[in-house]
């Protein structure tokens, strides 16, 4: 009993952890503010605002596991705080935004780890990873992903338009339909929604008790799902820009972007149903028939 009391959470211990988080957050406030400005100032980074909501949702689903998180002070936490502060400072001085942003989050995680130990990672790893997704993806990485995705999407959409009987001509990443050139490659390359789609996949995978094999398979297929959604969006967008008023076409373009999210969920559920049809075990447990 005495050992359990020493490892229990008392008000001073909770206040100590909260105070350490606030101190580190205040120290790294410039980096945290920069992350927020990235999220609200650039369309491609809008997914950052969704990451904390996904983390909160996954935490709520795992709230019963909080009973396993005991007070376990250790020296790894202070080491992580020091490492995070050094990384953030180095990134700030050398203009490496990824290190600048990530360092603050590492230091904040160190505040929690230093009082809870490894158990918080074992019980809430999906939540921690979701929080790390608030780190803006470097522009160089986005461009590397955008180029092949853009070309593949335009080529496939052009082929679908021809199959549907539309007189479409492709020149690079521009599709000319009904005499109107449509730069769908740049306007709809999917990079504005691909990370939001990744968060949807991530939330879906870790909100259902799938087996680890199924989770890994769905995560690996996430880029394929994103490409399929983008191609489905490109076809009506191209038709709209070729046949309708630009204002109407822009509205169809925006609506199509948001419809990619529920479409991604439908595709994921379809993959799961296919695995079940193939009699592949997808869950960690199966319900016993009554």
MARLUM-646903 format. One record per residue: x, y, z of N, C-alpha, C, O in turn; residue in one letter. Coordinates in steps of 0.05 Angstrom, whole numbers, plus 5000, padded with zeros to 4 digits. Layout:
BEGIN
XYZXYZXYZXYZa;...
% end
This chain:
BEGIN
501649765000500050005000501750255000501150444986x;503850255016505550495017506950544990507250774982x;507650324976508950354950506950474930507750644913x;504450394931502450504913501950794919501550954900x;502050874945501551154951503851334941503451554932x;506351224942508651384933508551424903509651614893x;507251234889507151254860504551374850504151414826x;502851444869500251564861500651854854502751984859x;498551964841498652244833497452424854495052404860x;499052594866498052784885497853054871498953104849x;496453244884496153514872498853644867499253764846x;500753644887503353764881504853644857506153794842x;504653384854505953254831504653344804506053394785x;502053354804500653444779501353734773501753804750x;501453894794502154174790505054204781505654384765x;506854034791509554044782509853984753511354124738x;508353774743508553714715507253934698508354004677x;505054044707503754264692505654504691505854634670x;506954564713508754794714511154754695511954944682x;512254514695514554464677513754484648515254584632x;511254394641510354424614509954714606510654794584x;508854874625508555154619511155304616511455474599x;513155234632515755354630517055304604518155484591x;516955044595518154974570516655104547517855194527x;513955104549512355224528512955524526513155644504x;513355654548514055944548516755984536517256174521x;518655804543521355824531521255794501522655944487x;519655614491519455564462517155694449516155604428x;516155914461513656034451514056144422512056144407x;516456224414516756324387516456104367515256134346x;517455864373517155634355514255544354513255484332x;512955544377510055464377508355664362506555584348x;509055914365507556124350508056094320506256134304x;510456024313511155984284509555744273508655754250x;509255534289507655304280504755394275503555314255x;503655544293500955644290500655814265498655794250x;502555994260502456164237502655994211501356064191x;504255784212504355604189501655484183500755464160x;500255404205497655274202495455454191493955374174x;495455704200493255884192494056054168492356174155x;496656074162497556244140498056114114498156254093x;498255844114498655704089496655474086496355314104x;495355464063493255264059494354984061492954814072x;496754934051497854674051498354564080498454324084x;498554744099499054664127496654674145496854654169x;494254694133491854704149491354454166490054464186x;492554234157492253984172493353994200492553844217x;495154184205496454204231494354254253494554154275x;492254414246490154474266488554224272487254204293x;488554024254486953784259488553584276487253414290x;491153594276492753404291492153394321491753174332x;491953624335491153614364488453494368487953364388x;486553544349483853434352483953124349482552984364x;485553024330485852734327487052624352486252404362x;489152754363490452664388488452654411488452464426x;486752864413484852864435482752644432481952524451x;481952594407480052374401481252104409479851944422x;483752054401484951804408485451774438485251554449x;486052004451486351994480483751924494483751774513x;481552044484478951984496478251684493477251564512x;478951564470478351284466480051114485479150894493x;482351214493484151054511484151164539486051104555x;482151314547482151434573482251234596483351304618x;481250994592481350794613484250714620484750604641x;486050754601488850684606490350874624492550824633x;489051104630490351294648490851174676492651264690x;489350964683489750844709492450704711493450654733x;493750644688496350514689498650714690500950634694x;498050964687500151174687500751254716499151394728x;502951164727503651224754505851434755507051504735x;506351534779508551724783511151574784511651434804x;512751594763515251444762517451644753518251654730x;518551804772520651994764523151854754523851644765x;524451974734526751844723528552064711527652294709x;531051994703532952184693532752214662533952394651x;531252034649531052054620529452304613530052434593x;527452384629525952614623527552874622527453014602x;529152934642530953174641532853154617533453364605x;533752914610535552884587534152964561535253084544x;531552874559529952954536529453254535529453374513x;529053374558528553664558531053804549530953994532x;533353714558535853844550536353804520537253984506x;535853554510536253494482534353664465535153774444x;531853684473529953844458530654144457530454264436x;531554244480532354534480534754584463534954784448x;536654394464539054424447538354414417539254574401x;536554214410535754184382534254424373534754524350x;532454534389530954764381532755014378532455164359x;534555044396536455274395538255254370538655454356x;539255014365540954974341539355024316540355154298x;536854924315535254974291534655264287534555364264x;534155414309533655704307536055854296535856024279x;538455784307540855924299541755864271542956034257x;541155614261542055534235539755534214540255454191x;537455634221535355664202534055394193533055374171x;534255194210533054934205530354924220530254864243x;528154984206525555004219524654744231523454744252x;525254514218524354254228525554214256524154124274x;528154264259529454234285528454434306528054364329x;527954674297526954884314524254814326523754844350x;522454714309519754644318519854384334518654364356x;521154184324521153914337522453924364521653784382x;524554094367525954104392524154184416524354064437x;522354374411520554464432518654234440518154194464x;517654084421515853864427517353644441516153514459x;519853594434521353384448521753474478521553304496x;522353724482522753824509520153804525520153734549x;517853864513515353844527514653554533513553484554x;515253374514514853084520516652994543515852824559x;519053104544520853034566519653104593520252964613x;518153324595516853394620514953174630514753114654x;513453054611511552844617513052584623512452444643x;514952514605516352264609517952264635518152054648x;519052484643520652494667519152434692520352374713x;516452444691514752384714513052134711511852044730x;513052014687511351784682512951544673512151314677x;515251584660516851364650515751244624514051374611x;516651004617516050884591513050814588512150784566x;511650774610508950684609507150874593505250784579x;507751134594506051324579506451284548504551334533x;508751194540509251134512507750874504506550864483x;508050674521506750414515503750434513502450304497x;502550604530499650624531498550824511496350794501x;500051034505499051254489500751334465500851564457x;502251134454503951194431502451324407503451514396x;500051224400498551354378497951644383497951814365x;497351714408496751994416499252164412499052384402x;501452064422503952214420504752264391505552484384x;504452054374505152094346503352294333504252454316x;500752284340498852484328499652764336499452954319x;500652804360501453074368503953164353504353394347x;505752974346508153044331507453134303509053264290x;505053064293504253144266503653444264503153534242x;503753584287503453874285505954004273505954244266x;508153854272510653974261510254014231509653814217x;510554254221510154304192512154144175514554134181x;511154014154512853874136514454074119513354264108x;517154044118518854234103517954254074517054064062x;518154494063517254544036518654364016517454283996x;521254304020522654134002521453854000521253733979x;520553754023519253484024516653504009515953323994x;515053714014512453744000512853743970511353623955x;514853893960515353913931516153643920515353563898x;517753493935518653223926516253043923516152873905x;514353063942511952893940510052993919508652833906x;509953253915507953363897508553303868506653243852x;511053303860511753273831510753013820509253013800x;511552773831510552523819507552483823506252383805x;506452573846503552543850501952713830499952633819x;502952953824501653133806501653013777499553013764x;503952913768504152803741502352553739500852523719x;502452373758500852123757497852193757496352073742x;497052383774494252453776493152573749490952503741x;494852743737493952873712493752663690491852663674x;495752493687495752283666493352103670491952043650x;492752023694490551843699487851983694486051863682x;487552233703485152373699484652423669482352403660x;486752483654486452513625485452253612483752263594x;486552033621485551773610482651723617481151623599x;481851783641479051743649477151923632475051843623x;478052173628476352363611476052253583473852273571x;478252143572477952033545476151783544474651753525x;476351623565474551393566471651473568469851343556x;471151693582468351793585467351943560465052023558x;469151973540468352093515468852393512467852513493x;470252513530470852793529473252833511475252683511x;473153053495475353123478477453283494477453523495x;479153133508481153253526483953213515484653003505x;485453423516488253423506490053493530489653693544x;492053333534493953383556496553493545497653393526x;497553703558500153823551501553873578501054073591x;503353693585504653713611502653663633501253453633x;502353843651500353823672497953993668496454063686x;497454063642495154223635493354053617494253933597x;490754043623488853903607487054103593485854273606x;486854093567485054263551482554113545482653903532x;480254213555477654083550475754303541475454513553x;474354243520472454433507473854693500472654903502x;476354673492477854903484478955073507480255273502x;478354993532479255143555481554993569481254763577x;483955123571486155003585485755013615484955213626x;486054783628485654763657488254663670489054433665x;489454823686491954753700491254583725491854663747x;490054353720489154183742491554073758491254013781x;493754043745496053923758496954093781497653993803x;496954353777497754533799495554593818495854613842x;493154633807490854713824489854483841488954523864x;490154233832489053993846491053773848490453543844x;493553843855495553633858495153463883496553263887x;493253543901492553383924494253443948493553353970x;496353603946498053653969496653823990497453814013x;494553983982493154134002491453954020490754034043x;490853704011489153534027490553274034489553124050x;492953214023494152954027494852904056494452684066x;495753114071496453074099493953054116493852914136x;491853204108489253174122488152884118487152764136x;488452784094487652504088489352314105488252114115x;491952374108493652194124492652194153492751984166x;491752424163490652434190488052274192487552144213x;486452284172483952134172484551834173483351684188x;486451744156487351464156488451394184487751184195x;490051564195491351514221489251484243489351294259x;487251674243485151654263483451404260482751284280x;482851334235481251094230482750844239481650664252x;485350824233486850584238487150544268486950314278x;487550754284488050724313485550774330485750784354x;483250804317480750814333479150554332477150534346x;480150364317478850104315480949894323483249924316x;480149684339482149494348483049304326482649064328x;484249414305485449254284487949104294489149194314x;488648894281491148764286493448944276492949114259x;495848904286498049074278498649044248499349234235x;498248804237498748754209496748924192497549044172x;494248924200492249074186492849374187492549524168x;493649464211494349754214496649834195496550034182x;498649674195500949734177500149734148501049904132x;498449534140497549524112495949774105496349884083x;494149864122492450094116494250344115493750524098x;496250364132498050604132499650604106500050814094x;500550364098502150344073500350424049501350544030x;497750344050495950404028494950694028493550784010x;495650844049494651124052495351294028493551434018x;497851284017498451443993496751363969496051533953x;496151103966494451013944491651123947490451213927x;490651113971487951223977487951523970485951623958x;490051673978490151953972490152003942488852193932x;491651843927491751873897489051823884488251973867x;487751613893485151543882483151763887481651843869x;483151873912481352093919481952333901480052473892x;484452393897485152623881484352593852483552793839x;484652353841483852303813480852333811479852443791x;479352223830476452253830475652543831473652623819x;477252713845476652993846477453133820476053323811x;479553053807480553183783478653163760478353363744x;477352943756475652903733473353103732473053243712x;471653113753469453313752470453603752469253783741x;472753653765473953923766474754003738474154233730x;475953823723476753893695474353943678474354133662x;472253783681469753823666468554093673467554243656x;468554163699467354413708468854653697467554843688x;471454653697473054873686472754893656472955113645x;472154673643471954683614469154763604468954883583x;467054703620464354743611462754953626460655043617x;463655023650462055213666463555473672465855503665x;462055653684463255913691465455863712465255693729x;467656023710469955983729469055993758470255853775x;467156163765466256173793464955913802465555813824x;463255803785462055543791464155323792464155153810x;466055333774468155133773469855143799470654933809x;470355383808471955413833470455293857471655173875x;467855333857466255223879466254913878466454783899x;466054803854466154513851468954413860469154203873x;471054563853473754493861473954483892475154293902x;472954683905473154693935471454473948472354343967x;468954433938467254223949468553953945468453783963x;469753913922471053653916473353603936473853373944x;474753813943476953783962476053673989477253504000x;473753783999472753684025471453414023471453264042x;470353353999469153083996471252863995470652623998x;473752943992475952743992476152604019476852364020x;475452744040475752624067473752394072474552174079x;471052444067469252214070469751994050469351754056x;470652064026471351864006473651684015473651444011x;475651814028477851654039476851454059477751224059x;474951534077473951344097472351114083472550884092x;470851184062469450974048471350774035470950524037x;473550874023475550694011476850514033477350284028x;477450634056478750484077476850264087477750034091x;474250324091472350124099472049904078471549674084x;472249994053472049794031474449604032474149364027x;476849704038479149534040478849334063479549094060x;477749424085477349254108475349034101475648804108x;473149114088471148914079472348704060471648474061x;474048804042475448614024477148414039477148184033x;478648514059480248334075478548124090479347894092x;476248214100474548034113473347824094473147594100x;472647924070471647734050473647524042473047304036x;476247604042478447414037479047254061480947094061x;477547284083477947134108480647194121481847024133x;481547444117483947534130483247654157481647834158x;484347554180483647674206484647954208487048014205x;482748134213483448424213483348534242484448754247x;482048394260481848494288483648334307484448114301x;484148464329485548324351483748124365484747934378x;481248154361479247974373476947944355476448114338x;475447724358473047684343470647634361470947504382x;468347734354465947694370465047414368465047294346x;464247294390463247024390460247034382458647174394x;459446884361456746894352454846784373455446584386x;452546924376450646834396448946604386447146504400x;
% end
